[in-house]
Amino acid sequence: MKKNTLHKVMATALVGAMAMSTLTGCGSSADNTTADAGTKESVAESSAASTAASTDAGASTAVAGIDGWEPFASNVTLQIPVYDRGSSGNGCSDVENNYWTNWVQENFGDKYNITVEYVGITRSDVMTDYAMLAASQSLPTICMEYDYDKLASWQADGYLQTYDVEAFKQIAPTYWETMVEHGNDAYTKLSDEDYLVLGYRPYGNTTYTWCTFYRQDWLEEAGFSEYPVGDNTKLLELYAKLVENGHKYPLSGKKVSGAGIDQNYGYRDYPQDETTWATTGDYQIPALSTEAQKRFLKWENELYNDGYYNPEYYLRDASEAEADFINGEAFTWTGYVSSSMNVLNSFYDANPDGKLAVAVTPSTWTQDETWGSSASYRPGTNFGMMIGFANDATEDEVKAAMMYLEWLNQPENLFTMQWGVEGVNFNYDDNGDPVAVADQTGLAEQQGHNNNVDYWCAVTAVKTLGSIEKDIRAITPQGIPQDFYDQILANYNGQVAIYDAGKANSDCLFATSIDAVTEYNQTLYDLYTEYRDKLTMCSKDQFDALYDELSQKYLEAGYQEVIDERQAALDDGNTTRLQ
């Protein structure tokens, strides 16, 4: 679905549902039965107080935006979540306390009498971390995630409070104008009330920043001229040749470590069936029991039984798989691309004669009858980070959060958070464009994951310089023996072509509560993790029967209820449509 169509359809679904007073808030029941009466009362009181206070704050501020701000009379604590990606993924050693968190304090917090505290959120287990914080009444002031369903669940479970849009416009006019510019102002409401503000996602119809690096030297050694993206039958031929050439377990492998890890976009039939797309096509709950998931897991079973995965893959985490690649023991590594990539620096240190390349999505679609297509991907939408305010945040804390979003959205502040310090983190090229320093290891100013993205994602999902060519150049790894710019650009163009051809569809969005998702999400994830490994490691001749058996158990454990509620929402017109 094209972004403008998605915007119009979702807006129509929301408005229509509101007019009929049927919108109940996604993720739980209309009356928030998951929360006890005391919680509901306190949330209602907090929301009402915040709304009134925000209105007063807006009314009392004569000048909109930063020029109208004054320091708080009494110190205010503002808590901001930041992803903790573990020792191998954070970039900086401590996501809660580093040069950049201190920089925000000095340049924003100190100026307005705000104590800024960052709260680490485990990237692979976001929902559990937020649930624990909510249970201990210690939610951060800002609650944010990339997935609509997660915010909708938080609202339904009482984590969030409403806010006054007019007050937000007064306090954070630049941020609001950016929302309006990209159509994100249509997504502020849950349960017919304003809960959300939204960052922007440039190039949301692609996933070009997520790339697979592979051993070009191994590929050529195997007699292949290019990596056969989209042709899984040829991939099997390539893997067999790699093993024949002495590369043991070339795909390494790691255990399931978070929602979205096993999605089946490449194994669906295109054009998609709308009912299947709406009822089983989401990112959070793997669609065990569907034909697409069966194809995907049969592919995994094939790779395991043919010896391409480490037989103990299920015991290994992402850092071990990454180490295999760095040490020259794995054919591929997949992750986000940025100008500074320690994994590539480490690879070339360990393999000075190694030759890498980026897998390029072809502009034409091919789908193997048995294995699907590895060219598929999950396109996003025009919104990036979705942001709400904690149910127990005070008037001043909510105002401080709004001020922070506006401050971070100022070009000079956003640029510094994205690029760092000139001469330390980046330098300007002859065209006047910033170029990041490749290796920032050991710097006091060392940036976090993907050039600090976890700190500035509240504004935008991607740093931009005015054109796709400049933007890709900005994220192309620097200071290494090879230049991947042309391949990353070609991968982007291939994905756009696949998207324009209707072979990549954004997930269905729901304008009504799907209670079963909240109730069964964790149960189904735990079951899937167990069942996935059984299906991967069983013999090939056992796979079909075992898939049918475990699918039935999965359906009975709650997945059928999820499907049924989504079907009802589709039938009632409370969803986006497949176009």
N, C-alpha and C positions, 0 to 999 in steps of 0.2 A: 504493500500500500504506500503510495506517495505521501510525503509528509503533509502537504496541504490538504489532501483528502482525509488523512488521519485526523488532522486538527478539526476539520469541519464535521466529520462524522462523530467524533467524540464529544465535541461541543454540542451537537444536536442531541446526542444520547443523553448527555447530562442535563441540558435544558428541558428536554421532554420529560425526563424522569422527575425533575424538580417540579415541573408544572403539575404532574400527577401526584406529587408528594409520595413517591415510591422510593426515592433514593434513601437508602438506610446506612450508607457507609460501608466500604469494602472490608472484608476480612472477618466480620463477626456479625452477630444479630443486631437488629435495629435498636433494641433497648439495651445493648451492651450487657447482656446477661453474663458475660465472662467476668465482669467486674462486680465486686460486692457493692452493697448499697452505699457504704461509707466512701468507697473510692469514687463512685458515680457522683455523689454529693460534692466531694471535694473538687473533682474535676470541673463540675458545673460552676461551682463558686469561683474557682480559679479562672475559668474561661470568661465568666461574666466580669470579674474584676479586671482581667487583662484587657478585655474589649473596652470597658469604660475608661480604664486608665490610658490605654493607647489613644483613644479618642481625645482625652484631655491633653495628652502629650502632643498630639498633632495640632490641636487647636491652639495650644500655648506657644507653638513654635512659629514665629512670624515668617521666617525665611526657610524655604524647603531645602533639605539636604545639609551637607556638611557645614556650610556657612551659617546655618542656624543653630548648630549644636553648642551646648555648653557642658562643661564637666559636671558629673554628678556630684551633688553636695556630700553624699556619703558613698564610700567605695562600694562598687558593684562587682560581683564575681560573674564572669561569663565563661561557661564551659562549652567547648567546641570539640566534636568528635573528630578523630583522625584514624585512618586505617592503620592497624599494626599488621604488617605483612610478614613478620618473622625475621629472623636474623639474616636470611638470604635475600629478602625482598624489600627491606625498608629504605635502603640507601644510606640513611643516617642511622646511628646506633640507637638512639632513643627518640621515638616519635613524639613523646610528650614534653621533652626538654632538650632543646638544641638551639643552635644559632638562630634559626628562623622563627621558632616559637618566641624566643627572647626578642627578636626584631619586631614582631607583631606587638609584643608588650610595650616596647620602648616607643614605637612609632604610632601606635593606636591606643593601647590601654592606658599608658601613663598620661597621655594628653587629656583623656576624658575621665580619669579616676576609675578605671575599670581594671580589675585583675583578670587576666586572660589565662584560663587553664585548659589544656588539651587533654582529652580523654581517649586513650587507645581503645579501638574496636577491632577485634580479631576479624580480619578480612574474610576468612573462610567460614566464620561462624557468627555472622552479624546478628541474626535473630536471637540466638541464645544470649549473646552479650547484652543486647538491649532488654531482653526479658529479665535478666538478672539485675540490671540497673533499675528497671521499673519496680521490681519486687523489693528492692532495698531503698526505694524512693530517692534514687540518686541519678536520675536521667540527666544527661547534659542539657544545657539550655536549648541548644540546637540539636534536633534529631534529623538525620538526613541519610538518604540512600538513593541509588540509581533506579530502583524498581518500584513502579507504581503500587504493586500489590503489597509490598512491605509497608509503605506509608499508610495505605488504606487499612491494613491490619492493625497498625499502631493506633490509628484513630479509633477504630472500632473497639479496641481493647482499653481505651482511655488513656493512652500515653500522651496525647497531644491536646492543646487548647486552640480555640479559635483566635483569630486576630482581626483587627480593624484594617481593612484594605486602605481606607482613606488616610489613616494614620501612617501606614507603611509608605504610601506615596509621598507623604510629607517628610518622613524621616529618611527614606531611601528612594528618592525620585529616579536616580540613574538606574538603579537595579530594576525598578518597576518598568521604566521605559524600555529596557532591554527585553523584559518579559513580553511586553506588548509588541515590540518589533518582530519577535519570533513566534508570536501566537501562543505563548505559554500562559498568558493570563486566562485562558479558557480552562485551565486545569487546577485552579485554586480551591475548588469546592469538593468537599466530602460531606455526605449527609446534608446537602443543601446549605452548608455553612463554609466559610473561608478558613481553611487550615493550612494551605500550602503556598510557598513561594518556590520558584523553580529556576535553576540555572539553565544555560543554553548548551546544546550539543551541536557544534559545527559538523557538517558531513555525516549527519546521523544515519544516512542510508548506507553507510559502509562501516567496516571494522578495520580500516587500513592501518591503524596503529598497532593492531595485534597481528604479529607476523610469525611465520615458521622459518627458522634458519636451518639449513641442512648442509651436509658435507658435499660440496661440489666435487672435490677430489675423489671421494668414494663413489659418487654417481658416475663420473667419467670412467673410473676404474671398472665399474660394472657394465660399461658399454652403452650408457644412456647419455643422450645429449642434453636433455632437460628433465626436470622433475615433473612427473605426470599428474599434476593437480587435476582433479576431476575424474580421473580414470583409475579406479581402485583395482581393477584387474591388472593393469600394468604396474601399479604399486606393489602388488604381490610378487610379480615377476622381479621387480627391482629388489625387494627385501630378500627374496630367495638367493639372488646373486650376491648380495652383501654378505650373507651368511656363508655362502660358498667361498667368498674371498677372505674369510677368517674373522669377520666382524660379529662376534658373539652378542646376542640380544641387542640388535641395533636400535630397537625402539625403546629400550630401557623400561619405562612404565612406572606409574605411581598409583597409589590408592585413590579412591574417590575422596575428595576433600572439600566439597562444598556444592551448594545448589548450582545448577547450570553446567556442571562438569560433563554430563552425559546427554546432552541434548541431540536431537535426531534430525536437524534441519537438512542434512545432506542425504537422508534416507527416506524422505517423503516423496509422494507422487505429486508432480506438478503438471498442470495447475492443481492447487490444493482443493480438497473438499472443505467447504466452509464450516460444516458442523464439526468435522474432525479437528480443523484448525482452531476453532473457538473452544472446544471442550477439552482438548488434550495437548494443545500446542504452547503451553506456557513454559517459562524459563525456570520456574522454581521447583516444580514437581515433575520428575522424570516420568515419561508416559509409558510405563510398563503396562502391557496388555495390547498395545497398538502394533500394527504391522511395521510402522517406521522404526519403533524402538526394537522390534525383533530383528530387523535388518541390521541396525546398528550393533546390537549385542552379538549377532551372528558373526559380524565382521571382527569384533573383539575376540570372540571365541576362535576364529580362524587364525588371527595373529598370535594368540597365546599358544594354541596347539602346534602351530608351525615353528615355534621357537623364536619368535621375534621379540617377545617380551621377557624380561627377567621373570623366572617362575615364581619369585617371591615379591612381585610387584606390589601386592596388596599390603605388604608390610612397610613399604617405602614411601617417603614423603617427597614433596616437590624439590627440596634441597638436594636429596640424594640423586634424583633424576637429573637435576642441573649439574651436579658434580660429575656424573657420567659423561655428559656432553663436554664439559670443560676438560676432562681428562682424556678425551679422545676415544670414549667407549660407546658413544651413542651417535646415531645418524642425524637426529633432529633435536631442536629445542624450540619451544614456542613461548612467546611472551610479548609484552608491550615494548615497542621501539621507542627509544629516546636518544638524544644526542650523546648522553653519557651512559654507557652500559657496562657495568662491572663484569657481567658474564662474558661479554665479548673480549674485554681486556684480558680476562683470565684465560679464555680459550686460546688466544694468540700467544700468550706467555707460555702456556703448556704445549702448544702445537705451532711453533713458528713457521712451519711449512704448510700448515693447514689452509684449505681453501673453502670458503663458505659461500652460500648464495641464499637469497630469499625466495621462498615459494611464491609463484605468481599465479593469481586466479586468472584463468583464461576468459576471454570475452565471449566465447561460445559455450553453451551448456551441453554437456554429455552426461548421461545417467546410465550406469551399468544396471542391467536388469536384476542382478543378484545383489550388488553391493552399494548401489546408490551413487552419489557423487561427492567427492571430497571438496568440490568447489563451493559448496553451499556455505552460507554464513547466516547469522542472525542480525539483520539490520535493526537499528534503533529507531528513535523518534527525534523530534526537534528539541525535546527537553533532556537535560543532563541530570544533575543532582536535584532531588526533590527534598524540600526542607520544611520541617514543621517545628513548633516551639513546645517544649516540655510542659505537661499539664500543671506542674507545680512551680513553674517559673514565675517570678514576681513581675509586677509592672515594669520596674526598672531593668530587670534582667532581660525581658523581652525587648525593651527599647534598646538596650546595649547590643543584643543580637542583631536587631535591624540596622543599627549603626555600623556594626562590624561588616555586614553584607554590603552596605553602601560604600564603606571605606575600601574594602577589598576590590570592589568593582571600579574604583578610580584607576584610570589607565596607568598612572605612575606606580601605584601600589601593586597592581596586578602584574605589571612588567617586572618589577623587582622580585616578587615572589616566584615568578615563572623562570626568570633568567638569572637572577642573583646579582652579584657585584661585578661591575666591569673590571676587567683585568685579573679577576680571580675566578669567577664562574663562566664568564663569556668575554668575547672581544667582538668588535665590529669588523665586517669584511669591507672590501672596496666599494660595495654597493650601499653601505650603511646599514646592513642587516646584521643582527646579532648572531654569533656563532658560539655555541657552548664549548667550554673546555672539556675535553674528552674524559680525562681521569681526574676526579676530584677527591680521590681517596686521601684521607688524612687532613683535609682542609677543615679548619674551624667552621667555614661557611659551606661545608659539604651539603648539597641538596638531598632531599629525600627521594623516594621512589618516583621515577619518571619526571625528573626536574621539579620536584615538590608538588606534583599534581594533587596529592591528598590534602594539601593545604589550600589550594586555590580552586578546587573542583566545585565549590559552592557557587562560583560564578560561571565557569565554563568547563567543558570536558576536555577541550583541546586548546592549546595555545595557537594563535593565528597571527599572520603577518600581512594578510591581504589577498593571497592567492594560494591555490592548492600547491603550486610548484614551490613557493616560498615556505609554505607550512610543512611540506614534506622535507624540504631541505633543512628546516629547523629541527626536525626530529631525527634526521639521518645520523647514525652513530659517527662520532668524530674520533680522530687520533688513532685509528686502527689501519691495518694494511690494505683494506678493501673499502670501496665506496658502494653502498647499496642504494643510492638515491634512485637510479633508473628502475631498479627492480621494485622498490616500494611504490613508486609512481605507477608503474605498470600494473601492480597488484591493485592499487586504488582504481585505475581505469577499468580493469577487468571486473571488479566488484560492481562498479556503477553500471556496466553493461548487463551483468546478471540481474541486478535490481531492476533496471529499466525493462528487461525482458519478462519480468514477473516471476522470476525463479528465486526470489528472496522476499519474504513477507514479514513485516513487523508483527509481533505477537498481538493477540486480541486484548483489548482493554475493556474492563467491566465498569459500568456505571451503577452497580448495585452490589450489595453485600454477597459474598460467596463464603458463607459461614464454615463450610466443610474444609476450606483451605486453611483457615485458622485452626480448626479442630484437629485436622489430620496431617498437617504439613510435616511436623517432626517425625511422627510415626511412620509416614510413608518414606521420608528420607532415610531413616534408619533401616527400614525393610529393604529399600532399594539397594542400599550399600551392601547388605548381606546377599540379596538375590543376584545382584550384578556380578559379584565375584563367583558365585556358584555357576552362573551361566557362562561366564568367561572361561572357567577352568574345567568344566565338564567335557567329556569326550564329544567329538563332533556328532556322532550318531545319537547321543542322548539329548542334544540341544533342543530340538523341536518339542519333544514331550515335556521336558523340564520347563521350557518357556511357558507352555500352556498351563502347567500345574502352578507355577509361581505367579503367573498373571492372575489366575483366579483368586489366589490368596491375597494378592495386592488389591484387587478390586473389592474383596470382602473386608479388607482392613480400612476402607474409607475412600479409596479412589473412585469407586462407582458413585458415591455421594458427591464427590467433587464434580464428576462428569455431569451428573443429573442437574446440579445447581447451575452449572455453566450453561447447560442446554436451556434451562428455563430462562436465564438471563438473555440468551440469544433470541429465544422465541418471543420474549417480551420487548425486544428492541432496546435493551439496556447494554449494548456492546457496540464496539466498532465493527465494521463489516469488512469482509475480505474482498478487495478489489485489485 
